[in-house]
Structures are given as C-alpha cells and as structure tokens.
C-alpha cells in the first residue's frame, strides 16, 4: 500500500472539510455543476466515477475464474457472506438504527434515504482494495483474484435485483429505470471498457501492463477525492447543522464490517480452509465497492440526498477499519491454524 493509500482517511477528511467550506462560501459554481445533468445523471460526477472505477476493473482477470475449483469451500463462504448475508444484514441494521434507535437524532425526511444508502453500500463486494488487504495478510493471490472475478460477474446480474428487493422491503420506492441505468452505466460499460483496455495493455507484455497500472493507479483515488469535494459542497449545510449525522451513520456500517468479517473468517475455519484463503475471504466480506455505491446513490437519489451521504461515510471509515480487520486476522493466525489441525 502506498503512502497515499495508507492515509486515505486523512485525505477524505480534508476533502470533506474543503467541500463543506467551498459549498458555504462559494456555492454558485457548485450549484452550476449540480445542474449539469442528462437523464438524471450528473455529467461531472459520472465522468469522475468512470475515472474511479475503470482503472480498478482493468486489474480484474476473468481468466482466473478457473481457479475457483481449487478452493470450493472458501469460494462458497465468500459467496454466502457477500450475497446472502451482507446486503440483508445491512438492511436489518439500517432498520434497527436509522428507523428506530437513532431516528429522533436524524432529519426525519432523510431516514429512508439513509437506509437506501446503507443498502447500496452493502450490495456490492469490494473490487480493488481487497487486493491490498489480501497482500497485507499474505492471502493466496490466485484465490483473491478468482473471488473478485466471480463476484464482479455476479454483480452484473445481481446488484439491481438485490437493491430493488431490499429497497422494496424497506418501503422505499424503487426507481427501476434509474437503477437499471446505473448498472449499465457504472458496471457493464466500465467493465467492457476496462477489459478491452486490459487486453490491449497485456498484448504489449506483462511489464508494460504493470507499468501502466502503476501510472493509472492514483487516478481512482484522485477522482474519488474530487467527487467527495463536490458531494460535501452540496451536503455541507446538513452536516454543519447536525455534525453527529456522520457518527450515527457510521455505527451500522462498523457493526456490519465486524460481523461479516468475523462470520467469513469463522466459517472458513469451520470448513477447513487454509488461513491464506480465510483472510481474503473475510476481507472481501467486510469491505465494499464504495465507488459504485456512491455513483448509484447520486443517480438514484441525488447529490444532496441522505443516501449519497451514507455511502460517503462508508468511504470515510473504510481504510482504518479494514486495517484493523487485517491486524486481527494476522494476530489470530496461530489460533486459526490450531483449528485446521484439530
């Protein structure tokens, strides 16, 4: 992990401060940017989201799907946690905390939107940063690559139905046309562009590909930070008025991260997978494809929505919390391996 990536939370915090300040003192330019829309899609943010997502998807090798058969149990745990537990547990946590425990402390007109943002955050497994987390735990690189490739394949078909189902269960109106457009715009098209680009780069050799990845790597984070400045320029008034909102939204996200990572880690130990498989399986279960969540929240509910803010809170806490999970799985390796030999 580069120094820039290691201090991502610091940069996110600084962008939040900058966005709030700019939105308060020079609102005109940001309002103009907010009006630049085509079919409910904000053009500046749409372009930034593509710059975020495409370099990450270039790294995904769908040829690694054949590696799935090498670790069937670990892949089974990953799929179970990511698609049958994670989105539904987040919807439940959103209902408990946002609709009930914290309802009196949050803006009443944004409660549904906050829940929707939490659901969007949990409905897509991490695509890029999981490679970093896996490396920090000495995770099996082929398993990590195969689970990312498989999750991305499933995401193309399952993201919209799962989000639609959970929004419906949560009594939130599902704008199906916008949701399906978001899948095409922020998953399918970037995936096709990224894989075509990957093929072109690899045609010139692995060294050329690695050099290109190193060069374009910072694009994703830079675009993310620029998007955050725009988001918080619009969200600034609500945050200044009620600064506890971010802390309250962080609670269900934190619980979800620790619950899903512990569940995946424990299930891998129970089924007899190796530690270097359990680690990336637990880490992808805990982290989110927050770039997609942010993009979908903006498309579905708008810049100034509680959904957009909830997904941004996920970005804010992602790095420090995941580094804590990395520390825990590394520290418990001896305990884990005693279970392997039991």
Buried (B, 14 or more C-beta within 10 A) or exposed (E): BEEEBEBBBEBBEBBBEBBBBBBEEEBEEBEEBBEEBEEBBBEBBBEBBBBBBBBBBBBBBBEBBEBBEEBEBBBBBBBBBBBEBBBBBBBBBBBBBBBEEBEEEBEEEBBBBBBBBBBBBBBBBBBBBBBBBBBBBEBBBBBBBBBBBBBBBBBEEBBBEBBBBBBEEBEBEBBEEBBEBBBEBBBEBBBEBBBEBBEEBBEEEEEEBEEBBEEBBEBBBBBBBBBBBBBBBBBBBBBEEEEEBBEBBBBBBBBBBBBBBBBBBBBBBEEEBBBBBBBBBBBBBBBBBBBBBBBBBBBBBBBBBBBBBBBBBBBBBBBEBBBBBBEBBEEBBEEBEEBEEE
